[in-house]
Amino acid sequence: MAQGQHEVDFCTLGMFILDDIDFGGSRPGVKNILGGAASFAVVGARLVSGSEYAQSVSWIVDVGSDFPPETLDVIKSWNTDCLFREDFSRLTTRAWNGYHPNEKRDFKYLTPKLRLEPEMLSDTQMWSKTFHMRREELHKAGKAPSTLDASKRPVFVWEPVPDLCTPEEQEKFFSANQAVDVVSPNHMEIGMMFDQPGWTENSDESQKLVQKIIDSGIGHDGNGLLVIRAGKDGSYAYSKISKIWLPAYHQPDASGATSVLDPTGAGNSFLGALAQGMVSTGREPFQAIDSVLSHSETWKKALNSWGNFQHHPMALICATVAAGFVVEQIGVPQIDVDGNGRELWNQSEFTERVRLYTQRLLKTLEESPQKHLLTN
């Protein structure tokens, strides 16, 4: 697990947190749950990477005096490139999550937080394909990796801080969007940012809001992506040239029941998987998507509308499936290896779920293309 001289596809500066979760009386609360933006983003990226590229997923975990040994075992089972920093003079960062109806969440820290800063990254992590960092100093020092990708601008996926999704922060929001490749608030946060009760795709006000954000520019060349995560309703992605709606992986059955137990971390996992997916073209999950959709003329036209960014819808499919694993239990999904050496998460292969989801998508895409492609 030590830092090595290998390519890093995904690196997060999110914090590791041990969570207490209060479900608002709908079920008993839980404590000491492996969580935080970093953990869930890493799970998402790790699902997409598969065991072959596990070490391309990199992060930092701050270990305090109260760090549970069983949590350490879980993290090590992922085989990611994890840098553990031990400081037994302090407690591990802990937080409380409280849930309300309509997926509204309250959050507060229970112990002092230890925020990660860019200068804390290792030389290897600095060259992540999906992180925009101050890297010129390393290049001058001769520490750049020998791979061709080192010269390319990395992809930066940004989730605005919920507390700063306020009308007062709008100008800073628009300014920050121009420095990233993907900006992804959820449907509640984008509503709060623009003083609206929430965001829904079929609202004229919501569509005007989307157009305003796209017109203001996302990314250094204006070709970035706005991804609105809408919980049980899936995600809506908009670029300057195209748009798509993807339903959530888990859908209610005839009785209205679903496999969703706890939504904590689903958004972070979605974004971690999206970032990893944006640099995973040609790998197994993409092959599974292509094997199902390649014969669909509707899908071909949809992909063509994305121009040079045809990998974006496929990365969004991977992100949707990854989030589906995270909501099935409290905390992170369980990883195992079966008798044939196949990696299983919650007793399922990630790529096989990608295939199943894509088959469902093909059916509804052919039946109602305008619904998925957001056309009139």
C-alpha positions in Angstrom: 0.0 0.0 0.0 3.0 2.3 0.0 3.3 5.0 -2.5 4.9 3.6 -5.7 6.0 4.8 -9.0 2.8 4.0 -10.9 0.2 5.9 -12.8 -2.6 7.5 -10.7 -6.0 7.7 -12.5 -7.9 9.2 -9.5 -6.8 11.2 -6.5 -9.0 12.8 -3.9 -8.4 15.6 -1.3 -11.6 14.7 0.4 -11.4 14.0 4.1 -11.7 10.6 5.8 -14.4 10.7 8.5 -15.9 8.3 11.0 -19.7 8.9 10.8 -22.5 8.8 13.3 -25.8 8.6 11.4 -29.3 9.6 12.7 -32.1 8.5 10.4 -34.7 10.9 12.0 -36.5 8.1 13.9 -37.2 6.0 10.8 -34.8 3.4 12.2 -32.1 3.2 14.9 -29.0 5.4 14.5 -25.5 4.0 14.0 -22.0 5.0 15.1 -18.4 4.6 14.0 -19.2 4.1 10.3 -16.4 4.4 7.7 -17.3 7.5 5.8 -16.4 10.9 4.6 -16.2 12.3 1.1 -12.8 10.6 0.5 -13.9 7.0 1.5 -17.0 7.1 -0.7 -15.3 8.8 -3.7 -12.6 6.2 -3.5 -15.2 3.3 -3.4 -16.7 4.8 -6.6 -13.4 5.0 -8.4 -12.3 1.6 -7.1 -15.5 0.0 -8.4 -14.8 1.3 -11.9 -11.0 0.6 -11.8 -11.5 -3.1 -10.9 -8.7 -5.1 -9.2 -6.3 -4.7 -12.1 -6.1 -0.9 -11.7 -6.8 -0.8 -7.9 -3.4 0.9 -7.3 -4.3 3.7 -9.7 -6.8 5.0 -7.1 -5.0 7.2 -4.6 -5.9 9.0 -1.4 -4.8 10.0 2.1 -6.3 8.7 5.4 -5.5 10.5 8.7 -5.3 8.0 11.5 -6.0 9.2 15.1 -5.7 7.5 18.4 -9.2 6.1 18.3 -9.0 4.6 14.7 -10.9 1.3 14.7 -8.7 -1.7 13.6 -11.6 -3.2 11.7 -11.8 0.0 9.6 -8.2 -0.3 8.7 -8.8 -3.9 7.6 -11.6 -2.7 5.3 -9.5 0.0 3.7 -6.6 -2.4 3.1 -9.0 -4.9 1.4 -9.5 -2.4 -1.4 -5.8 -2.5 -2.3 -5.8 1.2 -3.3 -2.8 3.4 -3.2 -3.6 4.8 0.3 -1.2 6.9 2.3 -1.9 6.5 6.0 -0.8 9.3 8.2 -0.7 8.4 11.9 -1.0 11.0 14.7 -2.0 9.5 18.0 -2.0 12.9 19.7 -5.4 13.6 18.2 -8.7 11.9 17.5 -9.8 10.7 14.1 -12.1 13.2 12.4 -15.7 12.3 13.3 -19.1 13.7 12.1 -22.8 13.5 12.7 -25.3 13.0 9.8 -29.0 13.7 10.3 -31.6 12.8 7.7 -35.0 14.4 7.0 -37.7 13.7 4.4 -37.0 14.5 0.8 -33.3 13.5 1.2 -32.4 16.6 3.1 -29.4 16.1 5.3 -27.8 17.9 8.2 -24.1 17.6 9.0 -21.8 18.6 11.8 -18.3 17.7 13.0 -17.9 16.0 16.3 -14.2 16.3 16.6 -11.8 18.9 15.0 -11.4 18.3 11.3 -8.1 17.9 9.6 -8.5 19.3 6.1 -6.2 18.1 3.4 -4.3 20.7 1.3 -2.7 20.2 -2.1 0.9 20.4 -0.7 0.2 17.3 1.4 0.0 15.1 -1.8 2.9 12.9 -2.6 4.9 13.3 -5.8 3.0 10.4 -7.3 -0.4 11.8 -6.3 0.4 15.2 -7.8 0.3 13.6 -11.3 -3.1 12.1 -11.0 -5.0 12.1 -14.3 -8.2 13.4 -12.5 -6.8 16.2 -10.4 -5.7 19.7 -11.2 -2.8 20.6 -9.0 0.2 22.9 -8.8 2.6 20.6 -10.5 5.2 22.9 -12.2 7.6 22.6 -9.3 7.8 18.8 -9.6 8.4 19.1 -13.4 11.3 21.5 -12.8 12.7 19.2 -10.2 12.8 16.3 -12.7 10.1 14.3 -10.8 7.6 14.1 -13.6 6.6 10.5 -14.5 7.9 9.0 -17.7 4.4 8.4 -19.1 2.9 10.5 -21.9 -0.1 11.4 -19.8 2.1 13.6 -17.6 1.9 16.4 -20.1 -1.9 16.4 -20.3 -4.2 18.6 -18.3 -6.0 16.4 -15.7 -9.7 16.2 -15.3 -11.1 18.0 -12.2 -14.6 17.0 -10.9 -16.0 19.4 -8.4 -18.9 19.1 -5.9 -19.7 22.5 -4.4 -19.7 22.6 -0.6 -23.4 22.4 0.5 -23.0 25.1 3.1 -21.8 27.5 0.4 -24.7 26.8 -2.0 -26.3 30.2 -1.2 -27.4 33.2 -3.4 -24.5 35.1 -1.9 -22.0 32.7 -3.4 -23.3 32.7 -6.9 -20.5 34.8 -8.5 -17.9 32.6 -6.8 -19.7 29.6 -8.1 -19.7 30.8 -11.7 -16.0 31.8 -11.4 -15.0 28.4 -9.9 -16.9 26.5 -12.7 -14.5 27.9 -15.3 -11.6 26.2 -13.5 -13.1 22.7 -13.5 -14.2 20.1 -16.0 -17.3 18.8 -14.2 -19.4 20.7 -11.6 -22.0 18.6 -9.8 -24.4 20.0 -7.2 -27.4 17.9 -6.2 -31.0 19.0 -6.9 -31.4 20.5 -3.5 -28.1 22.4 -3.5 -28.6 24.0 -7.0 -32.0 25.2 -5.8 -30.5 26.7 -2.6 -27.8 28.4 -4.7 -30.4 30.3 -6.7 -33.0 30.8 -4.0 -35.4 28.2 -5.3 -37.1 25.4 -3.3 -35.3 22.7 -5.4 -34.6 21.7 -9.0 -36.7 19.6 -11.3 -36.0 18.9 -14.9 -39.5 19.6 -16.1 -39.6 23.1 -14.6 -39.1 26.1 -16.9 -37.3 28.0 -14.1 -35.0 25.0 -13.6 -34.2 24.8 -17.3 -33.4 28.6 -17.4 -31.1 28.0 -14.5 -29.3 25.2 -16.4 -28.9 27.4 -19.4 -27.5 30.2 -17.3 -24.9 28.0 -15.8 -23.9 26.5 -19.2 -23.8 29.9 -20.8 -21.6 31.3 -18.1 -18.9 28.7 -19.0 -17.7 25.4 -17.4 -14.1 24.4 -17.9 -11.2 26.4 -19.3 -12.6 26.1 -22.8 -16.3 26.2 -22.0 -16.8 22.5 -22.9 -17.3 21.3 -19.3 -20.2 19.3 -17.9 -22.9 20.2 -15.4 -24.2 17.1 -13.7 -27.2 17.5 -11.4 -27.5 14.5 -9.0 -31.2 14.0 -8.3 -31.2 11.2 -5.8 -33.7 8.5 -6.5 -34.5 10.3 -9.9 -31.0 9.6 -11.2 -28.8 12.3 -12.8 -29.1 15.0 -15.5 -26.0 15.9 -17.4 -25.7 19.0 -19.6 -22.9 20.3 -21.8 -22.8 23.1 -24.3 -23.6 20.6 -27.1 -25.6 17.8 -25.5 -27.6 16.5 -22.6 -28.7 13.2 -21.1 -30.8 11.8 -18.2 -29.9 8.5 -16.6 -32.2 6.9 -14.1 -30.9 5.6 -10.7 -29.7 2.0 -10.7 -32.3 0.9 -8.2 -35.9 1.4 -9.2 -39.0 0.5 -7.1 -40.6 -2.8 -7.7 -44.4 -3.2 -8.2 -45.0 -2.8 -4.5 -42.8 0.3 -4.3 -40.0 -1.4 -2.4 -36.3 -0.8 -3.4 -32.9 -2.1 -2.3 -32.0 1.4 -1.1 -31.1 1.4 2.6 -28.9 4.4 3.2 -28.1 7.2 0.7 -25.1 8.4 2.7 -22.1 8.7 0.4 -23.9 7.9 -2.9 -23.1 11.3 -4.4 -19.4 11.1 -3.5 -19.2 7.6 -5.0 -21.0 8.8 -8.1 -18.4 11.5 -8.6 -15.4 9.3 -7.8 -16.7 6.7 -10.3 -17.4 9.5 -12.9 -13.8 10.8 -12.6 -12.4 7.3 -12.9 -14.7 6.6 -15.8 -13.5 9.7 -17.7 -10.0 8.2 -17.9 -11.0 4.5 -18.3 -12.1 4.4 -22.0 -11.7 0.9 -23.5 -11.6 -1.0 -20.2 -14.1 -3.7 -19.2 -17.0 -1.5 -18.0 -16.8 0.5 -21.3 -16.7 -2.7 -23.3 -19.8 -4.0 -21.5 -21.7 -0.8 -22.3 -20.5 -0.9 -26.0 -21.5 -4.5 -26.4 -25.1 -3.7 -25.4 -25.6 -0.3 -27.1 -23.4 -0.4 -30.1 -26.2 -1.7 -32.4 -28.7 1.0 -31.3 -29.0 3.8 -33.9 -30.6 6.0 -31.2 -27.5 5.6 -29.0 -25.1 6.2 -31.9 -26.9 9.5 -32.7 -26.8 10.4 -29.0 -23.1 9.7 -28.8 -22.4 11.7 -31.9 -24.1 14.7 -30.4 -21.3 14.7 -27.7 -18.6 15.3 -30.3 -15.2 14.8 -28.8 -16.7 13.9 -25.4 -18.4 10.6 -26.3 -16.9 8.9 -23.3 -18.9 11.2 -20.9 -22.2 9.4 -21.2 -20.4 6.1 -20.7 -18.6 7.4 -17.6 -22.0 8.6 -16.3 -23.4 5.1 -16.7 -20.5 3.7 -14.6 -21.1 6.4 -12.0 -24.8 5.5 -11.8 -24.0 1.9 -11.3 -21.4 2.6 -8.6 -23.8 4.7 -6.6 -26.2 1.8 -6.7 -23.7 -0.3 -4.7 -23.3 2.3 -2.0 -27.0 2.8 -1.1 -27.6 -0.9 -0.4 -26.2 -0.9 3.2 -25.1 1.5 5.9 -21.5 2.4 5.1 -19.4 1.0 2.3 -20.2 -2.1 0.2 -18.4 -5.3 1.0 -15.6 -6.6 -1.2 -14.9 -10.3 -1.7 -13.3 -12.6 -4.2 -15.1 -15.7 -5.3 -13.7 -19.2 -6.0 -12.9 -18.2 -9.6 -10.9 -15.2 -8.5 -13.6 -12.7 -9.6 -13.9 -9.5 -7.5 -17.3 -9.1 -6.0 -18.9 -6.1 -4.3 -22.0 -7.0 -2.3 -21.8 -10.4 -4.1 -22.0 -8.8 -7.5 -19.5 -8.0 -10.2 -19.4 -4.3 -11.1 -19.0 -4.9 -14.8 -22.0 -7.4 -14.8 -24.2 -4.7 -13.1 -23.0 -2.2 -15.8 -24.2 -4.7 -18.4 -27.6 -5.2 -16.7 -28.2 -1.5 -16.2 -27.2 -0.8 -19.8 -29.7 -3.5 -21.1 -32.5 -1.7 -19.1 -31.3 1.6 -20.5 -31.4 0.3 -24.1 -35.0 -0.8 -23.7 -36.2 2.6 -22.3 -34.0 4.5 -24.7 -35.6 2.8 -27.7 -39.1 3.3 -26.3 -38.7 7.0 -25.2 -35.5 8.5 -26.6 -36.7 12.0 -26.0 -37.0 11.3 -22.2 -33.3 10.2 -21.9 -31.9 12.7 -24.4 -34.0 15.5 -23.0 -35.4 16.6 -26.3 -38.9 18.0 -27.0 
